Amino acid sequence: MTHDPRPFGRLLTAMVTPFTPDGSLDIEGAARLAAYLVDEQRNDALVISGTTGESPTTTDAEKDALLRAVIEAVGDRARVLAGVGTNNTAHTIELAQAAEKAGAHGLLVVTPYYSKPPQAGVERHFRAVADATGLPIMVYDIPHRAGTAIATETMCRLAGHERIVAVKDAKGDLAASSHVLARTGLAYYSGDDAATLPLLSIGGVGLVGTSTHFTGRLAKDMIEAWDRGDTAAALALHRTALPLFTGIFRTQGVMLVKAGLNALGRPAGVVRSPLVDATDEELNQLRQDAAAAGIVL
């Protein structure tokens, strides 16, 4: 199956979900944060209600309101993908259909987590979601969170579905990714900020980032340098951004992104339990990592 080689552009950020001090959804803040990510951090697309968006602790109604607000804010100049993945196929389909109705440009669907289905179940889950809407799908392969990897043969079979067009690759297995890239037209986006350049070197097309709330311009420059064949510049940019590419994950990434955004006066707010707000020490370390990347927080 032949797909658009970059169906969602080069750079996407998995956007945090801003909350007010009492923990309720900050719709106006979400719209402002989305505009900042697109207009100042050079994102081609945003992922709403992914894990970084605290999707496990937002209601279906909140997901819908958030998606609609972000589409209204930036949908004319960036693609907006809805994270709809759950470990319940029927519920995932409900979320996917609601996202399509809200105007989403695509879907991010994670491997069903915790229940650890066999590959036959994994494949059936993704096909069922892909059959349920007309939206293009980015499959999210993150076994260290989901508990189950998408096997190479399973991924290659899924690539035959006309609406399964991309992968957010957080497997950490470049050989497996290479095999799929050699056999399919799937667009591979790194799901690990620091692994973007290595993935580009085997045929990847971009990044779905977390640190890109702050490193977006660097990451976009790096990908564009690689695309034009300037590997030295791409490597230099990778090394520049590396302290924050990795530092954002010293603890749970949402916690540090929100701490950094709050420090900048950007919409973010608190995290919802079971996450906890970053400590002063964690924020200070984040500032050091950012400074090492030439970024002031």
N, C-alpha and C positions, 0 to 999 in steps of 0.2 A: 504494500500500500504506500503510495507516494503522498506525503503531506507537505505543507508549508515548512521550509527548513527552520523558521523561527516563528512559530505560530503565536507566541506571546512576547515577541521582541527579544532583547538581549538581557535586560535587567528588570527583575521583579523584586519587590520587598514583601515579605510576609508581615503585614502591618499589625502592630499591637492595637488592642481595643482600648481607647481611652475611657476611664471611669471617673466619676466625680468623687469627692472626698468620702461620701457615704457609700461608695461602691456601685452606684447606679450608672447606667450607660450614658456616656457624654456624646450625644449625637453631633452637636455643633463642633465639639473638639475633634471628632473623627473626621468631619469634613475638612477642617483646617489642617489636620495632620496629613490627610491624603493629598491635599494641595501642596504642602511642603515637600512630600516625598516625590511627587511628580515634577513640580516646577523647580525645586532647588536641589534635589538629590538625583534627578535625571532618570527616574524610573519609567520604563515603558509600560509597566503593568503593576498592579497590586493584588496580593492575595489577602482576602478578608476572611476572618473566622477560621484561620488555620490554628495550629497549636500555639503559635506566637500570639495569636489573637485571643487566647484563652477560651477557645471554643468549648472545652469540656465544662466550663462554668457559665456559659451564656445560654439563654433559652432560645428556642426556635424563633420566637417573636423578636427577641433582641437581635438575632442574626439577620432576620429579614429587614428590620429597621436600619441596622448598620449598613447592610449592603445597599439599600436604596439611597441612603445619605451619601455614601461614597460614590456611587454611580452618578448621582446628581452633581456632586462636586467636581469630579475629574473624568467622568465617562466620555466626555467629548474629546479628550486628549490622551487617554490611557485606557488600556484594557483592565477590566476588573474581574478577577476570578473569585468565586465563592468556594471556601473550604466547606465541603459537605460530608466528609468522611466520618463514619461511625463504625462500630462493630456489629451493626444491625442493618442488614441489606434493605429491609423495608423502610426503615427510618432514613437511611441515606438517600433512597429514591425520593422520599417525601421532601427532604431538604433540597435535592437537586431540582426537582420540579418547581419548588418555591423560588429557588434562585433564578431559574429560567424565566419565570413569571415576573420577577423583579427587574429583569433586564441584564443579568450577568452575562459577561462575554465568554466565560469558560468556567470549568469546575476543577478543583483540586480534590482528589479522592485518595485517601490513605488506605493502605492495607488494613483490613479488619484486625483490630488489636485485641490483645489479652486472650481471646478464645482460641487463637492459634489454629485456624482452619488448615486442612491440607491444601495442596496446590489446586486441586479440583474445585474446592470451595472458594479459594482466592480468585480463580479465573471466573467462576460463575458470578461472584459478587461484582467484579468490575464490568462484566458483560451486561449484567442486569441493569446497572446504573447507566451505562452507555446507551442501552436500548430505550431507556425511559425518558430521555430528553434529546433535543437536537443540538446541544452544546458540545464543543470540543472539550476533551478531558485530559488533564495532566495527572498521571498516576504517581502516587507518592510512595517510594520504596525506602522505608526507614526501619529496618529490622531491629535495631537496638531499642526502639521505642515500641514498635508494633508487636514484636516477638516473633514475627514470621517474615522471611525474605520472599520476594517474588523471584522464583527460579528463572533462569535464562530461557528455558523452553516455554514457560508460562508467559513471560514478557513477549517473546517472539510471536506467540499465538495471539495475544491481546493486540499486538500491532496490526493484525489483519482487520480489526474493527475500524470502520471509517471515522469514528469520533474519538478514538483513543489515539492522540496525536503527540503526546509529550510525556516525559518522565521527570519528576523531581527526584534526583538520585542522591540519597544519603546512605547508601549501602556501604560505601567505603571499600568497594571491590572493583578496581579499574579494569581488571581482566574480564569480569563478568559483564561490565558495561561495554567494554570493547566488543565482546561477542555479539551483544544485542545491536550495537551501532553498525556492525559489519553486515548484519542480516536484515535490518529493518530500516524504515524511514522515520523512526521515532526521534523527536527532538529532545536531547538530553540537557537538562538544566541541573547545575550543581545544587544540592541541598545542604552543602557544607561550604561556608564562605571560603575557607582556606584551600579547599580542593578545586576551586573553579579553574585555575590555570591548568592543573594536571588534566582535568576533564576536557577542557578545550583542546588539549594536545592530542586527544584520541577521538575528537569529533563532536564534543559537546558544543552547545550554542550559547550558554549563558548561565545565569545565577538566579536562584530564588533565595534572597539573603535575609539575614537577621541584623548583622552589624551594619547593613546598608541603610538603616535609619540614619547613620552617620557617615558611612564610607561609600555611599552611592556614587558620588562623582568619581572617586578613585576606581571603584569597581567597573563603572561604565567605561572609563578611559582604558582600563586594562583589557577589557573584552574587545574594545574597538581597535586597540593596538595589535592584539593578536589577529583580529580579522584582516587587518591590512598588511599582515606579514612582518610587523615590527616586533619580533619576539624579545629583543633586548629591552624595549620599552615596556612590554607586557610583564616581563620578569621583574623589572625595577619597580613597577607599580604594585605588583604582587608583594614584593618584599616591603614596600612602604606601608601597605595596608595590613600586613600580616599581624602586627601586634594587636590590632583591634579585631581583625577577622577571627582570631583565636581568643582574645581577651574577653569578648562578649559572652563566652561560654565558660568563664571561670566558675560561675554558678549558673543557675537556670537563666536562660537567655532573656526571657520576658522581663524578669526582675531587673536585669541590668539595663536593658533598653529603656524601660520606663524610668529608671533612676536617671539615666543620661538625658532623656527628653525633658524630664522635670527640671533638671539642672539648667537646661537651655531655655526654659520657659515655654516649651512646646507642650501640646496636649498629650497627656498620658495618664496621670493620676495614680491611684493605688492599684495593687493586684488583688485578685480574689483568692480566698482560701481554697485549696491548701497551699498556694504560694504565699510568700511573705515578702514585704517590701525590703529592698536591698538595705544593708546597714551602711553607716557612714564610712566604715573601713572598705566595704565593697565598692562604694561609689568613688572613694579616693583611688583605689586600685584601677577602676575603670578610667578615671581621668589620666592616670599615668600611662595606661595602655593607649588611650586616645592620643596623648601627647607624643608618644613614640611613633605614632602614625601621622603626626603633623596636624592633629585635629584637636581643637579646644572644646572641652565640655565644662 
